[in-house]
Amino acid sequence: MDPGQLTFHIREMLRRLRKERGWSLEQLAEATGVSKPMLGQIERGLSNPIVITLWKIAGGLGVPFSTFFEMPESSLRVVHRDEQPVVLDDEGRISVRNVLSIRTPHVVELFCVTLLPMGEHRAQTHGQHVTEGIWVLQGALTLQLGEQSYVLEEGDAVSFEAAHAHPYSNTTKSPCTYLNLLSYSQG
């Protein structure tokens, strides 16, 4: 999906989700913590939201992050690399690729994330009943959970309940690439 298509798709999905709930932009702003003007700009296609903004919107709406990238599904779906939506953040120091989303019996999302040297992603809460898993493919990643820091190196993995903020950083001089798995249970 090219950037123009992605902007249009995010805009349409946000508008649809808001209208399904019967919410005004003001109500959506209250639920997500994203300003009403920013939400309006996204819905009009005048602004491309950064990763953290999309996470806030998804959390406030109670939908998976990948909702903003998905196309209608069939029983078989091949997702070629050039069709996988990519969102850049932190001045290009982090790229998040939505590799795959599975919706039965509950939602599972798989992302491939590249965090450039000195890059940081301040991941916010994903809501209750969300488990997150990380598997480092290349480099080293520092994960902050509460007061505890965990340094994950190539091949290391971790899983945790994602109900609290959990920043990631790459404090090395080499890029870090990791798979990020989110599983949304029904509670």
N, C-alpha and C positions, 0 to 999 in steps of 0.2 A: 504494500500500500504506500503510495507516494505521500509526501508531507501534506499536499493540498487535500488529498482524499481523506487523510487521517484527521485533519482539522475539521473537515465537513462531517465526518463520521462521529467525532467526539461531540460536535455541536448538536447534531441531530439526536444522538443518544441522550445527552444531557437534557435537552428540551423534552424528549419523550418521557424520560423518567420523572422529571419534575411535573409534567402535566398528568401523568398516570396517578400521581399522588394528590393532585389538585393543589399543589403548592405554588405560592407566589415566589418571585425571586428573593423577597425578603425572608420568607419562611425557609427557603433553601439555604440562604446565607446563615441563618440562625442554626440550622441543623449541621452545617458543614464547617463553619468557622471561616469560610471564604467570603470576601466582601461582595455585596450586591453588585457594585459596578463591575468587578472582575467576572462574576458569573454572567452578567449581561453581555460583556465583551466576548466571552467564550461562546455563549449561545448565538451571538451574531457572527461568529467566525472572525472576529477582529483580534483575538488573542489566542495564542497557543498555550495551554496550561503547562506548567512544569510538573515534574513527577510528584512532588510533595502536594501540590494543589489537587491533582487528580486523586491521590490517596485520600485527602480530606473529603473531597466530593463523594468518592465511593463509600467511605466510612459513614458519612452523614446520611447517604441514601440507603445504606445497608446492602450494598451490592459489591461483588468482587471487582477489583481493579481492572481486570481484563474485559469487563462489560463494555468499556469504552473503545475496545479494539475489535470485538468479535463481529463476525458476519453470521447470517443465519446458518444453522448447522444441519447436516444430514448425518446418516449413520456412519459414513466414512468421510474423513476430511484429511487430505494431504495439504500440509502448509509448507510451501516452498520458502526458502530463506528470504527471497525478495518480497514475499507477501506478509512476512512477520513484522508487525508494527514496531517501530523503534522510537522511543522518547529520549531526548537528551536533557540533561540537567546539570547543575553546578558548573555553569559556563563551559559545557561540553566535556567535563571531567568524568561524567557518569552517563552511560547509555544503558537503557533497559529495553530488552527485546522480548516481546510476548511470544514465546515459542509455541505454546499450546494451552488450550483451556478445555477441560472435560467437565460436563455438567451432570453426570449420573453416577451414583445416586445423590452425591453432593458435589459441589464445585471444587475442582482442583485446578490451580493455575501453575504453569511452569514458565519462568523467565530466565533468560541468560543476561547477566549484568556484567558490564565492564566498568571498572572504577580506575581511572587514571591515577598516576602518582599524586599524592597529596589531595586526592578527591575525597569528598565526604557526602554521605546521603543520610539525612536526618529522618529516618523512617518513623512515622507516627503510628499510633495504635491502629490495628486493623479491625478492632471490635472484639466482642466476646466470641468464643467458639472458633477462633482462627488459629491454626497451628502453622508455623513457618519452619521450613527446613532450608539449610544452606549447605552446598557442597562446593568447595573451592577447587576449581579446575587449574588455575594458574595464579601464581603470586601469593600474597598474604593479605588477609582481611582482618581488621579489628572490629569486633562486635561489642557494643556496650549494652548490657542488660542491667538496669538499675545502677548499683554502685560497682558492679563487677564487669571487668573487661576480659574478653576472650580473643586471643590471637589464633586465627585459623590459617594454616598453611596448605599448600597444594595437597589435595587428597583428603583433607580434614572435613568433617561434616558436623552439623549441630542442628537440633530441632528444639523448638520452644513455643510456648503459648504467646501469641503476638498481641496481647491485650494492652500492652504498654509501649511507649516510645522505645525504639531500639536503633540508635544511630550506627552506621557502618562507616569505616574510614580505611583508607589505604595510605599508610604512613611511609611506604617504601618508595624506591625510585623506579619501580617497574609496575606495569599495569596489573591489575587483579581481575580475573574473570571467574565468576561463580554462577552456579545454578541456584535459583531461588524458587522454592516450591511453597505455595500457599494452599492450605486445605480448609474449606469452610464447612463446618458441620452444622446441623440444624439445631443444635443445642439440646 
